[in-house]
Amino acid sequence: MKKHFISCLCMSTLLAGLLLSGCGQKENIAEKSSLAQQLYAAKTEYIGSVPDVGEILDLLSLPKGMERNENGMELQTDKEPYGLKLHLTWRGTEEKNGYENAVKALERNAYIVLSLVENAGYLEYEIHSSETTNTNILHFDADTAKAYYGTTTFSDLSKDEKTFSNFVEESEKLFSPS
């Protein structure tokens, strides 16, 4: 009887240890999850899915000097090509080439969004100046992407997680600040 009790106690301790270590591994995996993995997990079929598109936009940080504008975002879902307009405010930065570097980062973000939202045809940024009433519109779509990616489609760039990860890594290099 004593052997049975000790055996059960050892098995219980072992099982508890395995369960607890398994939980810790999940937390570590989640902590180590790369931005590309998080973005790929947020991939969606429809531009009209506001929570999903919002999640993707929230994962992509805005460049220094840019912030979201009170006008938010607009979805164009009435006719193709379907698209998204994101309103931003340029607050400026003291960095050399600050605005140009911000535009590069926004272009990178646009191509990432377009690769993750299957029916998105374009992404526009309407950039409002914090000092004037001027606005600047940046438009990105498959045609503007051809300069970097050739005839590769956005869906090809996100066909699987590994391909998408490589695309994000390459985009970081292409659009790095000057």
C-alpha positions in Angstrom: 0.0 0.0 0.0 2.9 2.3 0.9 4.5 1.7 -2.5 1.2 2.5 -4.3 0.9 5.8 -2.4 4.5 6.8 -3.2 3.9 5.8 -6.8 0.8 7.9 -7.0 2.5 10.8 -5.3 5.4 10.7 -7.8 3.1 10.5 -10.8 1.0 13.4 -9.5 4.1 15.5 -9.0 5.4 14.6 -12.4 2.1 15.4 -14.1 1.8 18.7 -12.3 5.3 19.6 -13.3 4.6 18.8 -16.9 1.4 20.8 -16.9 3.1 23.8 -15.3 6.1 23.7 -17.6 3.7 23.4 -20.6 1.9 26.6 -19.6 5.2 28.4 -19.2 6.3 27.3 -22.7 3.1 28.8 -24.2 3.7 32.1 -22.6 7.4 32.1 -23.8 6.3 31.3 -27.3 3.8 34.1 -27.3 6.4 36.5 -25.9 8.9 35.5 -28.6 6.3 35.7 -31.4 7.7 37.9 -34.1 5.9 40.9 -35.6 5.6 38.9 -38.8 3.9 36.0 -37.1 1.5 38.3 -35.3 0.7 40.1 -38.5 0.2 36.9 -40.4 -2.1 35.6 -37.7 -4.2 38.8 -38.2 -4.6 38.2 -42.0 -8.2 38.7 -43.2 -10.2 38.2 -46.4 -12.2 41.4 -46.3 -11.3 45.1 -46.2 -14.8 45.6 -44.6 -13.8 43.7 -41.5 -13.0 46.7 -39.4 -11.8 44.8 -36.3 -9.4 42.7 -38.4 -8.0 45.6 -40.4 -7.7 47.6 -37.2 -5.7 44.9 -35.6 -3.3 44.9 -38.5 -2.9 48.6 -38.4 -2.4 48.5 -34.6 0.4 46.0 -35.0 2.2 48.3 -37.5 3.8 51.2 -35.6 3.6 54.6 -37.1 6.9 56.3 -38.0 8.4 59.0 -35.8 6.5 62.3 -36.2 3.3 60.7 -37.4 0.2 60.0 -35.4 -3.4 59.0 -36.0 -5.7 61.9 -36.9 -9.1 62.4 -35.4 -10.7 61.6 -38.8 -9.6 58.0 -38.3 -9.9 55.7 -41.3 -12.3 55.3 -44.2 -13.2 52.1 -45.9 -14.2 52.1 -49.6 -16.2 49.0 -50.0 -18.9 50.0 -52.5 -17.0 49.1 -55.7 -13.7 47.6 -56.7 -11.0 48.2 -56.1 -11.8 48.1 -52.5 -9.5 50.3 -50.3 -8.7 52.1 -47.1 -7.8 55.7 -46.4 -6.0 56.3 -43.1 -5.9 59.9 -41.8 -2.6 60.8 -40.1 -1.1 64.0 -38.7 2.5 65.0 -39.3 3.9 66.6 -36.2 7.4 66.7 -37.5 10.7 65.5 -36.2 14.2 67.0 -35.9 15.8 64.1 -37.7 17.4 64.7 -41.1 15.1 63.5 -43.8 12.4 63.0 -41.2 9.4 63.3 -43.5 11.0 61.3 -46.3 11.8 58.5 -43.8 8.3 58.6 -42.5 6.9 58.2 -46.0 9.2 55.2 -46.6 7.9 53.5 -43.4 4.3 54.3 -44.4 4.9 52.7 -47.9 6.3 49.6 -46.3 3.3 49.4 -44.0 0.9 49.9 -46.9 2.3 46.9 -48.8 2.2 44.8 -45.7 -1.5 45.7 -45.1 -2.3 45.0 -48.8 -0.7 41.6 -48.6 -2.7 40.7 -45.5 -6.2 42.0 -46.6 -7.1 39.7 -49.5 -9.6 41.9 -51.3 -7.8 45.3 -50.6 -6.8 47.0 -53.8 -5.2 50.1 -52.4 -4.3 52.0 -49.2 -4.1 55.8 -49.0 -2.7 58.0 -46.3 -4.2 61.4 -46.0 -1.5 63.3 -44.1 -2.7 66.5 -42.3 -0.1 69.1 -41.3 -0.2 70.1 -37.6 0.9 73.6 -38.6 -1.3 74.3 -41.7 -4.5 73.2 -43.3 -2.6 71.5 -46.0 -3.0 67.8 -46.7 -0.9 65.3 -48.7 -2.3 62.1 -50.1 -0.1 59.1 -50.5 -1.6 56.2 -52.6 -0.2 52.7 -52.7 -1.4 49.7 -54.7 -0.2 46.9 -56.9 1.0 49.3 -59.6 3.2 51.3 -57.1 4.5 48.0 -55.7 5.8 46.8 -59.0 8.9 49.0 -58.7 10.0 46.8 -55.8 8.3 43.4 -56.2 7.8 43.1 -60.0 4.8 41.2 -61.1 4.5 39.3 -57.8 1.0 39.7 -56.4 0.2 40.7 -52.8 -1.5 37.3 -52.3 1.8 35.6 -53.4 3.7 37.6 -50.7 1.4 36.2 -48.0 0.6 32.7 -49.3 2.2 31.1 -46.2 3.8 32.3 -43.0 7.4 31.7 -44.1 7.0 33.6 -47.4 5.3 36.5 -45.5 8.1 36.6 -43.0 10.7 36.8 -45.8 8.6 39.6 -47.4 8.5 41.6 -44.1 12.2 41.2 -43.6 12.9 42.2 -47.2 10.6 45.2 -46.8 12.5 46.3 -43.7 15.6 46.5 -45.8 14.0 48.1 -48.9 12.4 50.9 -46.9 14.9 51.5 -44.2 15.6 55.2 -43.3 18.3 57.0 -45.2 
